Amino acid sequence: MPRAFKVGHLYGVDINVHPAFGLVLVWAVWQWGLSSSRGVGAFALGMLLVTLVFASVLLHELGHCAMARQFGIRVLDVTLWPFGGVARIEQMPAEPRSEFLIAVAGPATNLAIAVALLPPLLLTGVLAGWDTLFSTSTPLGTMTPATLLSYLAITNLLILLFNLLPAFPVDGGRMLRAALSPRLGRDRATSVAVTAGLG
């Protein structure tokens, strides 16, 4: 299996990208370049959207890292995949409050991004019309600055909602374990969180 390769170092954390990330770039080039007749501007905005989405994923993981450091936990690295990212920390704390705060820091980052995008989206909708924010006929096909912002906001909300699912080992599952640990004990709480993830 191909190994991720280091692309940078941010706030003391190694940033790695898995080779499969190249598939996303190929798709983006096809979506807004080769199969599109909308010009260089739409292609540039499409590629910018891909970049900003993965920046959002990176910020999500760095949110975990920042909170882990607040509890004196060493962060090993962050790896970006085509469908998300993983922050490797030295050891997840056994103390429920610390685990909960580390887990919730990632989704909270995506919520903050979505909220920050809300004012320009509302302003655009009021001044230019709400239909300028979405392309209902060709989703992701027509790329403008307005649709870029709306797609970015929606993506961050989707990342938020996915990570709040009470399914271990995603963030929601870790939050569930942390919430149940004081009553059930860590082992039993882990079992409940894993079972919830299996449906």
N, C-alpha and C positions, 0 to 999 in steps of 0.2 A: 504494500500500500504506500503511495507517495507520501512523503513527509512534508509538513509545512516548512516554509522558509522565512527567515527573518527579513522584514522590510523596513524596520525602524525601531526606535527606542523613544518612548514618550513617558515623561514623568517617572523615569526610573524603571519602566516596564518594557520588556521586549515585545514588539508587535510582530506576529507571524501571520502569514497568509497561506492557506492550503492551495495547492496547484489547481484543484477543482474550481477555484474562484474564476479561473480563466473561462469557464463555460458561461458564466454570467456576462462577461465582457463580449463573448462571441454572440450571445443572445441579444445584447444591447446594440451591437453593431448591426445585426440583422434587423432588429425591430425598428430602429430609427435611421438606419443608413441604407443598407443594400435593398431592403424591401420597401423603402419609403421614398416618396417623391416630394417630400416636404422641405427639402433644402438643408443647407449646412446649419442654419440656426436651430431647427428642430432636432437635428442630430446632436449638436452641442448640448442642448438642454437635456436631451435624453441621457447622454453620458454623464452630465452633471447630476441628474437625478440618481443614477446608480451610485455615483461617488458619495452623494449626501446620505443615501440610505445606508451604505456601509459605514459612513462616518457616524450615523446614529447608532448602529450596532456596536461600533467601537466605543462610543461614549457610554452606552449601556454597560459594557463590560468594565470600562474604567470607573463607572459608578460603584460597581462591586469592589474594585481594587481600592478606591479611595476610602470606602467604609471599612474594608478589612484592615487597612493601615491605621485607621483610628483605634483599632483594638490591638495594634502591635503585631499584626499577622503579615508575614512576608508574602509578596505577590511574585509568582514565578514568571508568568508570561500571559499574553492574550493571543488567541488564535482565531482568525476569521475564516469561516467556511461559507459556501454559497448560500446556506440557509440560516446563518446566524454566527454566533461566536461563543468562545469559552474562555473564561478567566480562570487560570490555575493559581490557586492560593496554597500556601504551604500546608495549612490544616484548617478545616472548618471548625470553628469554636464549638465546644460542647454546651456552653452556656446559652440557653434559649434566646435571650434578648439579643445577644451579639449575633447569633445566626440569623435571626429575623431581620435585623437592621442591615446586615450584609446582603441578604437575599432581596430585600425590598428596594435597595439602593438602585439596582439596575432598572426595574420598571419605573421608579420615580423619575429617573433621568429621561426616559422616553415621554413620560407625562409632561415634564417641564418643557421639552422640545415642542410637543404638540400645542401646549398652552402659549408658548412664545410665538408660534406661527398663527395663532388665532386672530390677533389684531389685524395683520396685513390681509388675511383671508376675508375677514368681515368687511374691511375697507374696500377691497376689490369687489366683493359681492354687491355692496351698496352702490358703488360708483359705476361699475362696469356691467353689473348684472350677474346673478348667481350662476347662470348657464356658462359663464366664462371660466368657472372653476373646474368644470368636469366636461369630458367628452363622452356622452352617452352612446353615440353611434359607433365610435371606434375607441374603446378603452385603451389607454396608453399609446394610442396611435398619434393623436394630435397633441403635440407638446408645446406649451407656451409658458411664460413665466408664472402665470396664474395657476395653470394645471400642475406645474412642477411643485408649487407650494402646497396645493391641495393633496397631491399624491404623497408628498413627503409627510404631511400631517397624518394622513390616513395610515401610512405605513408605520409611523411611530405608535399610533393607537393600536394597530394590530399586534405590533411587538409587545406592547404593554399588556393587552388582553391575553395573548398566548402565554406570556410568562406569569400571569396571575392564575393560570389553571392549576388546581390543586393536585398536580401530577408530579411526583418525584421522578427524576431529579431536577426538573425545571424550578424556577424561582418560587412559584406558587406552592409546589410540593415541599420545598425547604421551609417556606413560611408556615405551612400547615404543621410540619414536624415541630418547628420551634414553638408554635402555639400549643400543641398537644403535650409536649415533653414534660412540662411541670406537673401535669396530672397523670399521664400514662407512663412516664419514663421514656428515655430516648429510644430504646430498642423497640418498644411497642408503638411509639409515635412514628418511627421510621417505617414499621410494617404497615401501619394505617395509611401513611402517605404513599407508599409503593402500591398498595392495593387500590387506592383511589386513582392512581395513574393508569392502572390496568383496566379500569372501568368496573 
